[in-house]
Amino acid sequence: MATTIEYENPYSASKRWLRGNIHTHQFCGGPIKPAITGKMYRQLHYDFIAITDHNQAHPQEEVEEWSRQAGVIIIPGVEHGNTDHIIELGTNQLTSVNSDDYAERARTLQAGGGFILGCHPQEYPDGEEKIKRGANHLHAIEIFNALREGRGTKEILNVQLWDELLAGGKRIWGVAVDDFHAAYIGPGQGWVCVQVPEQAKITWPLLVEQLKKGAFYASTYPGFESFNLEQGVLRVSAAKRTRMLKVLGPGGIILHEESGQTLEWRIDGGLPYFRVEAVNGGKRAWSQPFFRRQ
């Protein structure tokens, strides 16, 4: 009898998903108070945001007060660097980085224990190459950045980069963000939905840990409801605003697709990974990769 090849499912059976933006500024493009920004996101039914000011950390007492005023959970973070930015999510202190080398900077930040995110690879001429060099120390990269798309970058190239990294054996997640700057972009264009235990008390450390595990999806409009993987069969349920579901493998090759909000697919065991996209016109939601178990 043939042995069933197993794949790691980053998702649980929980139906509790929390929506958030993990790239948010209060000073770029004109100052705006986090409590005000948080209320803007709360009106769009967000559950959390992260404040990621450039090279500036914020004490926990300040973060807690912002969260109380805004009515959403606020995750503390920092966007590091004067160029080739890297976000360290889940910190109240500014980590000292003593190197200009991208991979070394990512390694130093990773050692701090937060969620480490490579920002807007298409912003810089050598952005993709630096992401590749630092990928072993990144939890995720931005596959969609709404601010950068508005400025003319080809964000679809980030998805291609992601697939290249995954096909090369890197275990790295994909994130969508607003990169909110009050003077340049409004909220609600790119986000993540984090899956949490149904009875858990929601805190920002819990959200950071779930992000690190890959228990989330990224979206610009559609959404997922559940991922079930049993005996070599993947079953996916998506939100009503989804028009089609696709399973993609290395290189972004479409392995299977179905119209509507449900999908069932028997896994090809020769794949190093696969992932799922929910589609509505030009809008997408991206699952995290299901990696072949080693």
Rosetta blueprint (number, residue, H / E / L):
1 M L
2 A L
3 T L
4 T L
5 I L
6 E L
7 Y E
8 E L
9 N L
10 P L
11 Y L
12 S L
13 A L
14 S L
15 K L
16 R L
17 W E
18 L E
19 R E
20 G E
21 N E
22 I E
23 H E
24 T E
25 H L
26 Q L
27 F L
28 C L
29 G L
30 G L
31 P L
32 I L
33 K L
34 P H
35 A H
36 I H
37 T H
38 G H
39 K H
40 M H
41 Y H
42 R H
43 Q H
44 L L
45 H L
46 Y L
47 D L
48 F E
49 I E
50 A E
51 I E
52 T E
53 D E
54 H E
55 N L
56 Q L
57 A L
58 H L
59 P L
60 Q H
61 E H
62 E H
63 V H
64 E H
65 E H
66 W H
67 S H
68 R H
69 Q H
70 A H
71 G L
72 V L
73 I E
74 I E
75 I E
76 P E
77 G E
78 V E
79 E E
80 H E
81 G L
82 N L
83 T L
84 D L
85 H L
86 I E
87 I E
88 E E
89 L E
90 G L
91 T L
92 N L
93 Q L
94 L L
95 T L
96 S L
97 V L
98 N L
99 S L
100 D L
101 D L
102 Y H
103 A H
104 E H
105 R H
106 A H
107 R H
108 T H
109 L H
110 Q H
111 A L
112 G L
113 G L
114 G L
115 F E
116 I E
117 L E
118 G E
119 C L
120 H L
121 P H
122 Q H
123 E H
124 Y L
125 P L
126 D L
127 G H
128 E H
129 E H
130 K H
131 I H
132 K H
133 R H
134 G H
135 A H
136 N H
137 H H
138 L L
139 H L
140 A E
141 I E
142 E E
143 I E
144 F E
145 N E
146 A H
147 L H
148 R H
149 E H
150 G H
151 R L
152 G L
153 T L
154 K L
155 E L
156 I H
157 L H
158 N H
159 V H
160 Q H
161 L H
162 W H
163 D H
164 E H
165 L H
166 L H
167 A H
168 G L
169 G L
170 K L
171 R L
172 I L
173 W E
174 G E
175 V E
176 A E
177 V E
178 D L
179 D L
180 F E
181 H L
182 A L
183 A L
184 Y L
185 I L
186 G L
187 P L
188 G L
189 Q L
190 G L
191 W E
192 V E
193 C E
194 V E
195 Q E
196 V L
197 P L
198 E L
199 Q L
200 A L
201 K L
202 I L
203 T L
204 W H
205 P H
206 L H
207 L H
208 V H
209 E H
210 Q H
211 L H
212 K H
213 K H
214 G L
215 A L
216 F E
217 Y E
218 A E
219 S E
220 T L
221 Y L
222 P L
223 G L
224 F E
225 E E
226 S E
227 F E
228 N E
229 L E
230 E E
231 Q L
232 G L
233 V E
234 L E
235 R E
236 V E
237 S E
238 A E
239 A L
240 K L
241 R L
242 T L
243 R L
244 M E
245 L E
246 K E
247 V E
248 L E
249 G L
250 P H
251 G H
252 G H
253 I L
254 I E
255 L E
256 H E
257 E E
258 E E
259 S E
260 G L
261 Q L
262 T E
263 L E
264 E E
265 W E
266 R E
267 I L
268 D L
269 G L
270 G L
271 L L
272 P L
273 Y E
274 F E
275 R E
276 V E
277 E E
278 A E
279 V E
280 N E
281 G L
282 G L
283 K E
284 R E
285 A E
286 W E
287 S L
288 Q L
289 P L
290 F E
291 F E
292 R E
293 R L
294 Q L
